[in-house]
Amino acid sequence: MRHLGVLFLAPALLCAQAPVRGVLLERDAQPASGQFSVRLPTYEVLRFQFDAQTSVERVPGQPIDVARLKPGEKVDVVSDPIPGLVLRYARTVVVVPDPMAAPAPRPPALGRLRSANRYAEERALPTGNLTYAGVVSRMSGERIVLHTRNGREQALLLRKDTRYLLNGDLVDAATLKLNTMVFVRAGRDLWDQIEAYQVIWGKILAP
């Protein structure tokens, strides 16, 4: 009869230094020290003691602690005997990959992630129903003045969230210089003043 709850240690296992492989049954939740048990393929159950010096890995090169191990995971344990105790001290614990598990999803490419973030940010901004094109003739921290093609000047208020795009890339406001040809998306605020939502210049303006 198989007794899963009975701790049975064969003499050969007590002296062995090679890793033993089995299924993690349970482990203490505290990460600093405690105990965990492993069921071998022969249905023998071994109990191990661990502490902060025990090396634990689920992914090679990425250490974790015993508290992050999940019951049911298959593990390889390298251990040493503890004089006077039936417990063994776990030196290393390595989770054995499950060949049937679905592969971990690949992280999104940085370019796609930036594009998604920019799209979300742009959706959160006012779209505006006004557009202006002209050369920057004056600017300050509060407003920008354009010299338009019809020879007139158009002043636009700058918001804290006004976006500045050079060649399609988001840049700081300080990047914008005088005498630069720009395209501005704008709208009117509650006081009927025209404020700039986006100031765009560079290759994106080329025909």
C-alpha positions in Angstrom: 0.0 0.0 0.0 1.2 3.5 -0.8 1.3 5.8 2.2 1.7 9.3 0.8 1.7 11.0 4.2 4.5 8.8 5.7 8.1 10.1 5.6 10.3 7.3 4.4 14.1 7.8 3.9 16.1 5.0 2.3 19.7 4.7 3.6 21.0 5.2 0.1 19.1 8.6 -0.1 20.5 9.7 3.2 24.0 9.5 1.9 23.4 10.5 -1.7 24.7 13.9 -2.8 23.1 13.7 -6.3 19.9 15.7 -6.9 16.6 14.0 -6.2 13.7 14.8 -8.4 10.1 14.8 -7.3 6.9 16.8 -7.0 6.6 19.6 -4.4 3.8 18.7 -2.0 3.9 21.7 0.3 6.2 24.3 1.7 6.3 26.9 4.5 5.2 30.3 3.4 8.0 32.3 5.0 10.9 33.0 2.7 13.7 33.2 5.4 13.6 29.6 6.7 11.3 26.6 7.0 10.6 23.2 5.6 9.1 21.7 2.4 8.3 18.2 1.3 8.8 16.4 -2.0 7.2 13.2 -3.3 9.5 11.0 -5.3 8.4 8.9 -8.3 8.5 5.9 -6.0 5.9 7.7 -3.8 8.4 8.1 -1.0 8.1 11.5 0.7 11.2 13.5 1.6 11.2 16.5 3.9 13.8 19.2 3.6 14.9 22.2 5.7 15.8 25.5 3.9 17.1 28.9 4.9 18.2 32.1 3.3 21.3 30.4 1.9 19.3 27.8 0.0 19.6 28.6 -3.8 16.2 28.4 -5.6 15.6 28.9 -9.3 12.6 28.5 -11.6 14.3 30.1 -14.5 18.2 29.8 -14.9 19.9 32.9 -13.6 16.8 34.3 -11.9 16.8 33.3 -8.2 13.6 33.2 -6.2 12.8 32.0 -2.7 11.0 28.8 -1.5 7.8 30.7 -0.7 7.4 31.3 -4.5 7.4 27.6 -5.3 4.0 26.2 -6.2 2.8 22.8 -4.9 2.6 20.4 -7.8 5.8 21.7 -9.5 8.5 19.2 -10.3 11.8 20.1 -8.6 15.4 18.8 -8.4 16.8 19.1 -4.9 20.5 18.9 -3.9 20.7 18.3 -0.2 23.0 17.4 2.7 22.2 15.3 5.8 21.6 17.0 9.1 23.2 15.1 12.0 20.7 13.8 14.4 17.7 14.6 12.2 15.7 12.8 9.5 15.4 16.1 7.7 17.9 17.0 5.0 19.2 20.5 4.4 18.3 21.8 0.9 21.3 23.4 -0.7 19.7 24.0 -4.2 16.2 23.7 -5.5 15.6 23.9 -9.3 12.2 23.8 -10.9 12.0 21.3 -13.7 10.2 22.9 -16.8 6.9 21.3 -17.7 7.2 20.2 -21.4 3.4 20.4 -21.7 3.2 24.0 -20.4 2.5 26.7 -22.9 5.6 28.9 -23.6 5.8 32.2 -21.8 4.5 35.0 -24.0 7.2 37.1 -25.6 7.5 40.6 -24.3 6.3 43.2 -26.9 9.1 44.9 -28.9 10.1 48.2 -27.6 9.0 50.0 -30.7 5.5 48.5 -30.6 5.3 49.2 -26.8 6.2 52.9 -27.4 3.7 53.1 -30.3 1.0 51.6 -28.1 1.8 54.0 -25.2 1.9 57.0 -27.6 -1.5 56.0 -29.1 -3.0 55.7 -25.6 -1.6 59.1 -24.6 -2.8 60.8 -27.7 -6.3 59.4 -27.3 -6.4 61.0 -23.8 -5.5 64.4 -25.2 -8.0 66.9 -26.7 -8.1 66.4 -30.5 -9.0 70.0 -31.3 -10.8 71.3 -34.4 -8.3 73.9 -35.5 -5.1 73.6 -37.5 -2.4 76.2 -38.1 0.8 76.2 -40.2 3.5 78.8 -40.0 7.0 79.8 -38.9 7.7 80.3 -35.2 8.4 84.0 -34.8 8.1 84.3 -31.0 7.6 81.9 -28.1 7.6 81.8 -24.3 6.7 79.4 -21.7 3.0 80.4 -22.0 2.5 81.0 -25.7 3.8 80.5 -29.2 3.4 83.0 -32.1 3.3 81.8 -35.7 4.0 83.9 -38.8 1.5 82.3 -41.2 1.5 82.1 -45.0 -1.0 84.9 -45.4 1.5 87.3 -43.6 -0.5 87.4 -40.3 0.6 86.4 -36.9 -1.3 83.8 -34.9 -0.8 83.5 -31.1 -1.5 80.1 -29.4 -1.5 79.3 -25.7 0.7 76.5 -24.6 -0.6 73.9 -22.2 1.2 71.8 -19.6 0.3 68.8 -21.7 1.1 70.3 -25.1 3.0 67.7 -27.1 6.0 68.5 -29.3 6.8 66.0 -32.1 10.0 66.2 -34.2 10.0 63.8 -37.2 7.2 61.9 -35.4 9.1 61.5 -32.2 8.0 63.1 -28.9 10.6 65.7 -27.8 10.9 68.4 -25.1 9.5 71.9 -25.7 13.1 73.2 -25.6 13.8 71.4 -28.8 11.6 73.8 -30.7 13.5 76.8 -32.1 12.6 80.1 -33.6 12.1 80.3 -37.4 11.0 76.6 -37.5 8.1 75.7 -39.8 5.5 73.9 -37.7 2.0 72.4 -38.0 -0.2 72.9 -34.9 -3.3 71.1 -33.8 -5.4 73.4 -31.6 -8.8 74.2 -30.1 -10.5 76.9 -28.0 -10.7 76.8 -24.2 -13.5 77.8 -22.0 -12.5 81.5 -22.4 -12.5 81.2 -26.2 -8.7 81.4 -26.3 -6.9 79.2 -28.8 -4.5 76.7 -27.2 -2.1 74.3 -28.8 -2.5 70.6 -28.3 0.3 69.4 -30.6 3.2 71.2 -32.3 4.6 69.1 -35.1 7.7 69.8 -37.3 10.4 68.0 -39.2 10.2 65.4 -42.0 6.6 64.7 -41.3 5.8 68.1 -42.8 7.6 67.3 -46.1 5.3 66.8 -49.1 
